[in-house]
C-alpha cells in the first residue's frame, strides 16, 4: 500500500535488509549503508525545515520548485530568515 502511494509521486520505499544469518551479505551491507546515509540526509532536511519554521505559513504548491531560498536550505542548510517572509 505504501509502495503504491509513493510510486504515484515518483518515490521509492527503501527498507534495510534484516539479518537472517550470522552475517550480512556484501550486497546487504552496501544497501544498508546507503539507506543509512539517505536517512541522515532526510533527518537533516526535516530538522532544517523545523528550525527555520518554514511551514509556519502556507506556501502554495506552485511556488515550491521556484523558491530558490527553499532549494538552498534543503541543499546546504544555509537560509536567510527574511527571504521567506
Gaussian input, Z-matrix of N, CA and C with variables (Angstrom, degrees):
# hf/3-21g

backbone

0 1
 N
 C     1     B1
 C     2     B2     1     A1
 N     3     B3     2     A2     1     D1
 C     4     B4     3     A3     2     D2
 C     5     B5     4     A4     3     D3
 N     6     B6     5     A5     4     D4
 C     7     B7     6     A6     5     D5
 C     8     B8     7     A7     6     D6
 N     9     B9     8     A8     7     D7
 C    10    B10     9     A9     8     D8
 C    11    B11    10    A10     9     D9
 N    12    B12    11    A11    10    D10
 C    13    B13    12    A12    11    D11
 C    14    B14    13    A13    12    D12
 N    15    B15    14    A14    13    D13
 C    16    B16    15    A15    14    D14
 C    17    B17    16    A16    15    D15
 N    18    B18    17    A17    16    D16
 C    19    B19    18    A18    17    D17
 C    20    B20    19    A19    18    D18
 N    21    B21    20    A20    19    D19
 C    22    B22    21    A21    20    D20
 C    23    B23    22    A22    21    D21
 N    24    B24    23    A23    22    D22
 C    25    B25    24    A24    23    D23
 C    26    B26    25    A25    24    D24
 N    27    B27    26    A26    25    D25
 C    28    B28    27    A27    26    D26
 C    29    B29    28    A28    27    D27
 N    30    B30    29    A29    28    D28
 C    31    B31    30    A30    29    D29
 C    32    B32    31    A31    30    D30
 N    33    B33    32    A32    31    D31
 C    34    B34    33    A33    32    D32
 C    35    B35    34    A34    33    D33
 N    36    B36    35    A35    34    D34
 C    37    B37    36    A36    35    D35
 C    38    B38    37    A37    36    D36
 N    39    B39    38    A38    37    D37
 C    40    B40    39    A39    38    D38
 C    41    B41    40    A40    39    D39
 N    42    B42    41    A41    40    D40
 C    43    B43    42    A42    41    D41
 C    44    B44    43    A43    42    D42
 N    45    B45    44    A44    43    D43
 C    46    B46    45    A45    44    D44
 C    47    B47    46    A46    45    D45
 N    48    B48    47    A47    46    D46
 C    49    B49    48    A48    47    D47
 C    50    B50    49    A49    48    D48
 N    51    B51    50    A50    49    D49
 C    52    B52    51    A51    50    D50
 C    53    B53    52    A52    51    D51
 N    54    B54    53    A53    52    D52
 C    55    B55    54    A54    53    D53
 C    56    B56    55    A55    54    D54
 N    57    B57    56    A56    55    D55
 C    58    B58    57    A57    56    D56
 C    59    B59    58    A58    57    D57
 N    60    B60    59    A59    58    D58
 C    61    B61    60    A60    59    D59
 C    62    B62    61    A61    60    D60
 N    63    B63    62    A62    61    D61
 C    64    B64    63    A63    62    D62
 C    65    B65    64    A64    63    D63
 N    66    B66    65    A65    64    D64
 C    67    B67    66    A66    65    D65
 C    68    B68    67    A67    66    D66
 N    69    B69    68    A68    67    D67
 C    70    B70    69    A69    68    D68
 C    71    B71    70    A70    69    D69
 N    72    B72    71    A71    70    D70
 C    73    B73    72    A72    71    D71
 C    74    B74    73    A73    72    D72
 N    75    B75    74    A74    73    D73
 C    76    B76    75    A75    74    D74
 C    77    B77    76    A76    75    D75
 N    78    B78    77    A77    76    D76
 C    79    B79    78    A78    77    D77
 C    80    B80    79    A79    78    D78
 N    81    B81    80    A80    79    D79
 C    82    B82    81    A81    80    D80
 C    83    B83    82    A82    81    D81
 N    84    B84    83    A83    82    D82
 C    85    B85    84    A84    83    D83
 C    86    B86    85    A85    84    D84
 N    87    B87    86    A86    85    D85
 C    88    B88    87    A87    86    D86
 C    89    B89    88    A88    87    D87
 N    90    B90    89    A89    88    D88
 C    91    B91    90    A90    89    D89
 C    92    B92    91    A91    90    D90
 N    93    B93    92    A92    91    D91
 C    94    B94    93    A93    92    D92
 C    95    B95    94    A94    93    D93
 N    96    B96    95    A95    94    D94
 C    97    B97    96    A96    95    D95
 C    98    B98    97    A97    96    D96
 N    99    B99    98    A98    97    D97
 C   100   B100    99    A99    98    D98
 C   101   B101   100   A100    99    D99
 N   102   B102   101   A101   100   D100
 C   103   B103   102   A102   101   D101
 C   104   B104   103   A103   102   D102
 N   105   B105   104   A104   103   D103
 C   106   B106   105   A105   104   D104
 C   107   B107   106   A106   105   D105
 N   108   B108   107   A107   106   D106
 C   109   B109   108   A108   107   D107
 C   110   B110   109   A109   108   D108
 N   111   B111   110   A110   109   D109
 C   112   B112   111   A111   110   D110
 C   113   B113   112   A112   111   D111
 N   114   B114   113   A113   112   D112
 C   115   B115   114   A114   113   D113
 C   116   B116   115   A115   114   D114
 N   117   B117   116   A116   115   D115
 C   118   B118   117   A117   116   D116
 C   119   B119   118   A118   117   D117
 N   120   B120   119   A119   118   D118
 C   121   B121   120   A120   119   D119
 C   122   B122   121   A121   120   D120
 N   123   B123   122   A122   121   D121
 C   124   B124   123   A123   122   D122
 C   125   B125   124   A124   123   D123
 N   126   B126   125   A125   124   D124
 C   127   B127   126   A126   125   D125
 C   128   B128   127   A127   126   D126
 N   129   B129   128   A128   127   D127
 C   130   B130   129   A129   128   D128
 C   131   B131   130   A130   129   D129
 N   132   B132   131   A131   130   D130
 C   133   B133   132   A132   131   D131
 C   134   B134   133   A133   132   D132
 N   135   B135   134   A134   133   D133
 C   136   B136   135   A135   134   D134
 C   137   B137   136   A136   135   D135
 N   138   B138   137   A137   136   D136
 C   139   B139   138   A138   137   D137
 C   140   B140   139   A139   138   D138
 N   141   B141   140   A140   139   D139
 C   142   B142   141   A141   140   D140
 C   143   B143   142   A142   141   D141
 N   144   B144   143   A143   142   D142
 C   145   B145   144   A144   143   D143
 C   146   B146   145   A145   144   D144
 N   147   B147   146   A146   145   D145
 C   148   B148   147   A147   146   D146
 C   149   B149   148   A148   147   D147
 N   150   B150   149   A149   148   D148
 C   151   B151   150   A150   149   D149
 C   152   B152   151   A151   150   D150
 N   153   B153   152   A152   151   D151
 C   154   B154   153   A153   152   D152
 C   155   B155   154   A154   153   D153
 N   156   B156   155   A155   154   D154
 C   157   B157   156   A156   155   D155
 C   158   B158   157   A157   156   D156
 N   159   B159   158   A158   157   D157
 C   160   B160   159   A159   158   D158
 C   161   B161   160   A160   159   D159
 N   162   B162   161   A161   160   D160
 C   163   B163   162   A162   161   D161
 C   164   B164   163   A163   162   D162
 N   165   B165   164   A164   163   D163
 C   166   B166   165   A165   164   D164
 C   167   B167   166   A166   165   D165
 N   168   B168   167   A167   166   D166
 C   169   B169   168   A168   167   D167
 C   170   B170   169   A169   168   D168
 N   171   B171   170   A170   169   D169
 C   172   B172   171   A171   170   D170
 C   173   B173   172   A172   171   D171
 N   174   B174   173   A173   172   D172
 C   175   B175   174   A174   173   D173
 C   176   B176   175   A175   174   D174
 N   177   B177   176   A176   175   D175
 C   178   B178   177   A177   176   D176
 C   179   B179   178   A178   177   D177
 N   180   B180   179   A179   178   D178
 C   181   B181   180   A180   179   D179
 C   182   B182   181   A181   180   D180
 N   183   B183   182   A182   181   D181
 C   184   B184   183   A183   182   D182
 C   185   B185   184   A184   183   D183
 N   186   B186   185   A185   184   D184
 C   187   B187   186   A186   185   D185
 C   188   B188   187   A187   186   D186
 N   189   B189   188   A188   187   D187
 C   190   B190   189   A189   188   D188
 C   191   B191   190   A190   189   D189
 N   192   B192   191   A191   190   D190
 C   193   B193   192   A192   191   D191
 C   194   B194   193   A193   192   D192
 N   195   B195   194   A194   193   D193
 C   196   B196   195   A195   194   D194
 C   197   B197   196   A196   195   D195
 N   198   B198   197   A197   196   D196
 C   199   B199   198   A198   197   D197
 C   200   B200   199   A199   198   D198
 N   201   B201   200   A200   199   D199
 C   202   B202   201   A201   200   D200
 C   203   B203   202   A202   201   D201
 N   204   B204   203   A203   202   D202
 C   205   B205   204   A204   203   D203
 C   206   B206   205   A205   204   D204
 N   207   B207   206   A206   205   D205
 C   208   B208   207   A207   206   D206
 C   209   B209   208   A208   207   D207
 N   210   B210   209   A209   208   D208
 C   211   B211   210   A210   209   D209
 C   212   B212   211   A211   210   D210
 N   213   B213   212   A212   211   D211
 C   214   B214   213   A213   212   D212
 C   215   B215   214   A214   213   D213
 N   216   B216   215   A215   214   D214
 C   217   B217   216   A216   215   D215
 C   218   B218   217   A217   216   D216
 N   219   B219   218   A218   217   D217
 C   220   B220   219   A219   218   D218
 C   221   B221   220   A220   219   D219
 N   222   B222   221   A221   220   D220
 C   223   B223   222   A222   221   D221
 C   224   B224   223   A223   222   D222
 N   225   B225   224   A224   223   D223
 C   226   B226   225   A225   224   D224
 C   227   B227   226   A226   225   D225
 N   228   B228   227   A227   226   D226
 C   229   B229   228   A228   227   D227
 C   230   B230   229   A229   228   D228
 N   231   B231   230   A230   229   D229
 C   232   B232   231   A231   230   D230
 C   233   B233   232   A232   231   D231
 N   234   B234   233   A233   232   D232
 C   235   B235   234   A234   233   D233
 C   236   B236   235   A235   234   D234
 N   237   B237   236   A236   235   D235
 C   238   B238   237   A237   236   D236
 C   239   B239   238   A238   237   D237
 N   240   B240   239   A239   238   D238
 C   241   B241   240   A240   239   D239
 C   242   B242   241   A241   240   D240
 N   243   B243   242   A242   241   D241
 C   244   B244   243   A243   242   D242
 C   245   B245   244   A244   243   D243
 N   246   B246   245   A245   244   D244
 C   247   B247   246   A246   245   D245
 C   248   B248   247   A247   246   D246
 N   249   B249   248   A248   247   D247
 C   250   B250   249   A249   248   D248
 C   251   B251   250   A250   249   D249
 N   252   B252   251   A251   250   D250
 C   253   B253   252   A252   251   D251
 C   254   B254   253   A253   252   D252

   B1=1.4457
   B2=1.5271
   B3=1.3290
   B4=1.4589
   B5=1.5257
   B6=1.3320
   B7=1.4673
   B8=1.5226
   B9=1.3301
   B10=1.4621
   B11=1.5224
   B12=1.3278
   B13=1.4600
   B14=1.5241
   B15=1.3113
   B16=1.4567
   B17=1.5225
   B18=1.3134
   B19=1.4659
   B20=1.5206
   B21=1.3292
   B22=1.4592
   B23=1.5169
   B24=1.3308
   B25=1.4656
   B26=1.5265
   B27=1.3224
   B28=1.4577
   B29=1.5186
   B30=1.3277
   B31=1.4666
   B32=1.5220
   B33=1.3250
   B34=1.4550
   B35=1.5201
   B36=1.3101
   B37=1.4546
   B38=1.5216
   B39=1.3207
   B40=1.4611
   B41=1.5207
   B42=1.3149
   B43=1.4591
   B44=1.5232
   B45=1.3430
   B46=1.4640
   B47=1.5205
   B48=1.3269
   B49=1.4613
   B50=1.5193
   B51=1.3043
   B52=1.4560
   B53=1.5166
   B54=1.2958
   B55=1.4581
   B56=1.5260
   B57=1.3249
   B58=1.4645
   B59=1.5226
   B60=1.3100
   B61=1.4645
   B62=1.5295
   B63=1.3029
   B64=1.4633
   B65=1.5263
   B66=1.3410
   B67=1.4541
   B68=1.5235
   B69=1.3407
   B70=1.4574
   B71=1.5245
   B72=1.3185
   B73=1.4604
   B74=1.5301
   B75=1.3227
   B76=1.4681
   B77=1.5210
   B78=1.3254
   B79=1.4659
   B80=1.5303
   B81=1.3181
   B82=1.4608
   B83=1.5154
   B84=1.3224
   B85=1.4639
   B86=1.5196
   B87=1.3261
   B88=1.4648
   B89=1.5200
   B90=1.3238
   B91=1.4622
   B92=1.5298
   B93=1.3195
   B94=1.4589
   B95=1.5267
   B96=1.3256
   B97=1.4611
   B98=1.5268
   B99=1.3288
   B100=1.4607
   B101=1.5266
   B102=1.3257
   B103=1.4617
   B104=1.5252
   B105=1.3202
   B106=1.4667
   B107=1.5231
   B108=1.3166
   B109=1.4676
   B110=1.5234
   B111=1.3223
   B112=1.4610
   B113=1.5217
   B114=1.3221
   B115=1.4640
   B116=1.5203
   B117=1.3232
   B118=1.4632
   B119=1.5254
   B120=1.3262
   B121=1.4633
   B122=1.5249
   B123=1.3232
   B124=1.4661
   B125=1.5222
   B126=1.3268
   B127=1.4643
   B128=1.5238
   B129=1.3170
   B130=1.4683
   B131=1.5225
   B132=1.3211
   B133=1.4646
   B134=1.5225
   B135=1.3209
   B136=1.4652
   B137=1.5271
   B138=1.3231
   B139=1.4594
   B140=1.5186
   B141=1.3351
   B142=1.4702
   B143=1.5195
   B144=1.3082
   B145=1.4647
   B146=1.5222
   B147=1.3333
   B148=1.4656
   B149=1.5234
   B150=1.3242
   B151=1.4671
   B152=1.5229
   B153=1.3179
   B154=1.4626
   B155=1.5232
   B156=1.3200
   B157=1.4755
   B158=1.5350
   B159=1.3140
   B160=1.4613
   B161=1.5199
   B162=1.3126
   B163=1.4556
   B164=1.5267
   B165=1.3520
   B166=1.4636
   B167=1.5232
   B168=1.3079
   B169=1.4632
   B170=1.5287
   B171=1.3243
   B172=1.4744
   B173=1.5340
   B174=1.3106
   B175=1.4623
   B176=1.5249
   B177=1.3316
   B178=1.4625
   B179=1.5283
   B180=1.3110
   B181=1.4641
   B182=1.5175
   B183=1.3247
   B184=1.4622
   B185=1.5219
   B186=1.3425
   B187=1.4604
   B188=1.5226
   B189=1.3152
   B190=1.4644
   B191=1.5296
   B192=1.3069
   B193=1.4624
   B194=1.5112
   B195=1.3298
   B196=1.4580
   B197=1.5188
   B198=1.3174
   B199=1.4671
   B200=1.5241
   B201=1.3218
   B202=1.4656
   B203=1.5238
   B204=1.3491
   B205=1.4602
   B206=1.5217
   B207=1.3332
   B208=1.4637
   B209=1.5223
   B210=1.3171
   B211=1.4626
   B212=1.5257
   B213=1.3399
   B214=1.4645
   B215=1.5185
   B216=1.3228
   B217=1.4613
   B218=1.5177
   B219=1.3122
   B220=1.4515
   B221=1.5228
   B222=1.3231
   B223=1.4590
   B224=1.5245
   B225=1.3475
   B226=1.4593
   B227=1.5230
   B228=1.3090
   B229=1.4581
   B230=1.5097
   B231=1.3318
   B232=1.4569
   B233=1.5136
   B234=1.3153
   B235=1.4533
   B236=1.5104
   B237=1.2955
   B238=1.4583
   B239=1.5155
   B240=1.3184
   B241=1.4731
   B242=1.5233
   B243=1.3234
   B244=1.4604
   B245=1.5221
   B246=1.3059
   B247=1.4658
   B248=1.5190
   B249=1.3240
   B250=1.4625
   B251=1.5204
   B252=1.3291
   B253=1.4728
   B254=1.4934
   A1=109.94
   A2=117.45
   A3=120.08
   A4=110.14
   A5=117.35
   A6=120.41
   A7=111.60
   A8=117.14
   A9=120.86
   A10=111.24
   A11=116.89
   A12=120.93
   A13=111.19
   A14=116.47
   A15=120.26
   A16=112.15
   A17=117.34
   A18=119.51
   A19=111.14
   A20=117.08
   A21=121.11
   A22=113.00
   A23=117.21
   A24=121.32
   A25=111.96
   A26=116.45
   A27=121.07
   A28=114.75
   A29=117.40
   A30=121.31
   A31=109.71
   A32=115.79
   A33=120.70
   A34=109.02
   A35=117.19
   A36=122.68
   A37=108.85
   A38=115.90
   A39=121.39
   A40=108.21
   A41=117.15
   A42=122.65
   A43=107.74
   A44=117.28
   A45=118.60
   A46=111.86
   A47=114.78
   A48=120.15
   A49=109.77
   A50=116.11
   A51=120.97
   A52=107.23
   A53=115.80
   A54=120.85
   A55=110.07
   A56=115.67
   A57=121.07
   A58=111.19
   A59=115.25
   A60=119.38
   A61=108.48
   A62=116.12
   A63=120.36
   A64=112.33
   A65=116.91
   A66=119.70
   A67=109.71
   A68=116.02
   A69=120.66
   A70=109.94
   A71=115.64
   A72=119.58
   A73=107.92
   A74=116.54
   A75=120.24
   A76=109.85
   A77=116.14
   A78=121.04
   A79=110.76
   A80=116.38
   A81=120.69
   A82=112.25
   A83=116.66
   A84=121.51
   A85=110.80
   A86=117.16
   A87=121.12
   A88=111.34
   A89=116.65
   A90=119.74
   A91=110.75
   A92=117.60
   A93=121.36
   A94=110.68
   A95=117.88
   A96=121.22
   A97=111.23
   A98=117.26
   A99=120.87
   A100=110.80
   A101=116.71
   A102=120.78
   A103=109.93
   A104=117.27
   A105=121.07
   A106=111.13
   A107=116.98
   A108=120.48
   A109=111.11
   A110=117.00
   A111=120.45
   A112=111.52
   A113=117.14
   A114=120.49
   A115=111.04
   A116=117.06
   A117=120.65
   A118=110.12
   A119=117.00
   A120=121.18
   A121=110.43
   A122=116.87
   A123=121.08
   A124=110.55
   A125=117.90
   A126=121.00
   A127=111.45
   A128=117.57
   A129=120.66
   A130=111.29
   A131=117.12
   A132=120.42
   A133=110.22
   A134=117.30
   A135=120.66
   A136=109.88
   A137=117.63
   A138=121.27
   A139=112.16
   A140=117.03
   A141=120.81
   A142=111.01
   A143=116.59
   A144=120.36
   A145=109.96
   A146=117.04
   A147=120.87
   A148=111.77
   A149=117.79
   A150=120.11
   A151=112.57
   A152=117.92
   A153=121.10
   A154=112.49
   A155=117.12
   A156=123.15
   A157=111.95
   A158=115.87
   A159=120.48
   A160=111.73
   A161=117.59
   A162=120.04
   A163=112.53
   A164=117.75
   A165=120.06
   A166=111.83
   A167=116.79
   A168=120.53
   A169=107.84
   A170=116.07
   A171=118.97
   A172=111.81
   A173=115.11
   A174=121.84
   A175=106.39
   A176=117.98
   A177=119.59
   A178=111.25
   A179=116.27
   A180=120.69
   A181=112.30
   A182=116.56
   A183=119.60
   A184=112.10
   A185=117.65
   A186=120.91
   A187=113.67
   A188=117.63
   A189=120.29
   A190=111.83
   A191=118.99
   A192=121.21
   A193=113.95
   A194=117.52
   A195=120.18
   A196=113.07
   A197=117.70
   A198=121.42
   A199=109.02
   A200=118.02
   A201=119.61
   A202=112.99
   A203=117.43
   A204=119.25
   A205=110.95
   A206=117.45
   A207=120.28
   A208=110.98
   A209=116.29
   A210=120.26
   A211=109.66
   A212=117.25
   A213=120.68
   A214=110.76
   A215=117.60
   A216=120.85
   A217=110.76
   A218=116.70
   A219=120.16
   A220=111.52
   A221=116.33
   A222=119.67
   A223=112.27
   A224=117.22
   A225=117.53
   A226=114.53
   A227=118.34
   A228=121.02
   A229=115.15
   A230=118.48
   A231=120.01
   A232=108.72
   A233=114.68
   A234=118.83
   A235=109.15
   A236=116.84
   A237=121.35
   A238=108.56
   A239=116.65
   A240=121.35
   A241=110.75
   A242=118.54
   A243=120.55
   A244=111.92
   A245=118.18
   A246=119.73
   A247=112.79
   A248=117.53
   A249=118.99
   A250=111.95
   A251=116.90
   A252=120.50
   A253=113.03
   D1=-46.23
   D2=179.86
   D3=-66.02
   D4=-40.58
   D5=178.01
   D6=-58.81
   D7=-39.32
   D8=179.44
   D9=-64.18
   D10=-42.66
   D11=179.38
   D12=-65.65
   D13=-42.31
   D14=-178.75
   D15=-69.93
   D16=-38.22
   D17=-179.28
   D18=-65.06
   D19=-26.19
   D20=177.54
   D21=-65.88
   D22=-23.40
   D23=179.11
   D24=-112.40
   D25=11.39
   D26=176.71
   D27=79.46
   D28=22.15
   D29=179.31
   D30=-108.65
   D31=164.50
   D32=-179.36
   D33=-134.80
   D34=136.14
   D35=177.44
   D36=-82.03
   D37=123.10
   D38=-179.60
   D39=-107.73
   D40=116.03
   D41=-179.88
   D42=-114.05
   D43=126.39
   D44=-179.64
   D45=-67.19
   D46=157.46
   D47=176.54
   D48=-63.86
   D49=147.23
   D50=172.56
   D51=-102.95
   D52=138.71
   D53=-175.63
   D54=-73.22
   D55=114.56
   D56=178.94
   D57=-100.75
   D58=-23.35
   D59=179.55
   D60=-123.52
   D61=-172.77
   D62=-177.09
   D63=-66.85
   D64=-22.18
   D65=-175.08
   D66=-144.93
   D67=144.55
   D68=175.22
   D69=-70.32
   D70=153.18
   D71=170.86
   D72=-75.56
   D73=167.56
   D74=178.54
   D75=-60.29
   D76=-43.30
   D77=179.31
   D78=-62.21
   D79=-43.98
   D80=179.58
   D81=-63.17
   D82=-40.20
   D83=178.56
   D84=-64.37
   D85=-45.95
   D86=-179.24
   D87=-64.34
   D88=-41.95
   D89=-179.82
   D90=-66.98
   D91=-41.26
   D92=179.08
   D93=-63.83
   D94=-40.86
   D95=177.94
   D96=-65.37
   D97=-40.35
   D98=178.87
   D99=-64.24
   D100=-42.18
   D101=178.68
   D102=-64.06
   D103=-40.86
   D104=178.72
   D105=-60.88
   D106=-42.33
   D107=178.22
   D108=-62.83
   D109=-42.40
   D110=178.61
   D111=-65.37
   D112=-38.47
   D113=178.78
   D114=-62.39
   D115=-38.13
   D116=178.04
   D117=-63.00
   D118=-44.98
   D119=179.31
   D120=-61.15
   D121=-46.83
   D122=-179.42
   D123=-62.67
   D124=-43.77
   D125=178.76
   D126=-61.45
   D127=-39.34
   D128=178.35
   D129=-65.82
   D130=-42.55
   D131=178.91
   D132=-62.94
   D133=-44.30
   D134=178.07
   D135=-60.78
   D136=-41.63
   D137=177.27
   D138=-61.60
   D139=-41.56
   D140=178.19
   D141=-64.51
   D142=-41.28
   D143=178.96
   D144=-61.84
   D145=-44.17
   D146=-179.25
   D147=-68.49
   D148=-45.86
   D149=-175.37
   D150=-70.15
   D151=-26.29
   D152=178.89
   D153=-95.46
   D154=3.78
   D155=175.81
   D156=52.95
   D157=41.92
   D158=-177.44
   D159=-62.74
   D160=-37.01
   D161=-175.77
   D162=-92.20
   D163=15.61
   D164=177.10
   D165=-67.53
   D166=-27.77
   D167=176.75
   D168=-128.32
   D169=152.83
   D170=-177.91
   D171=-64.36
   D172=140.44
   D173=173.49
   D174=-120.83
   D175=117.78
   D176=179.97
   D177=-58.71
   D178=140.00
   D179=-179.41
   D180=-57.89
   D181=-28.90
   D182=-179.54
   D183=-68.46
   D184=-17.79
   D185=-178.75
   D186=-96.83
   D187=-11.97
   D188=-173.85
   D189=-55.97
   D190=-47.99
   D191=-178.46
   D192=-79.38
   D193=-14.52
   D194=-175.97
   D195=-104.86
   D196=10.12
   D197=-179.97
   D198=-99.15
   D199=99.28
   D200=-178.20
   D201=-61.31
   D202=-28.48
   D203=179.21
   D204=-66.96
   D205=-38.02
   D206=177.63
   D207=-69.55
   D208=-41.16
   D209=179.28
   D210=-62.36
   D211=-42.77
   D212=179.67
   D213=-64.54
   D214=-42.08
   D215=179.35
   D216=-60.82
   D217=-46.96
   D218=-177.32
   D219=-69.40
   D220=-30.84
   D221=-177.76
   D222=-76.73
   D223=-51.19
   D224=-172.88
   D225=-132.88
   D226=8.56
   D227=172.18
   D228=81.22
   D229=0.53
   D230=178.72
   D231=-94.22
   D232=129.19
   D233=-172.35
   D234=-149.01
   D235=133.33
   D236=174.42
   D237=-96.17
   D238=119.34
   D239=-177.01
   D240=-58.38
   D241=-34.54
   D242=-177.46
   D243=-71.98
   D244=-21.10
   D245=-177.16
   D246=-72.53
   D247=-16.96
   D248=-179.47
   D249=-91.41
   D250=-17.70
   D251=-176.70
   D252=-79.87

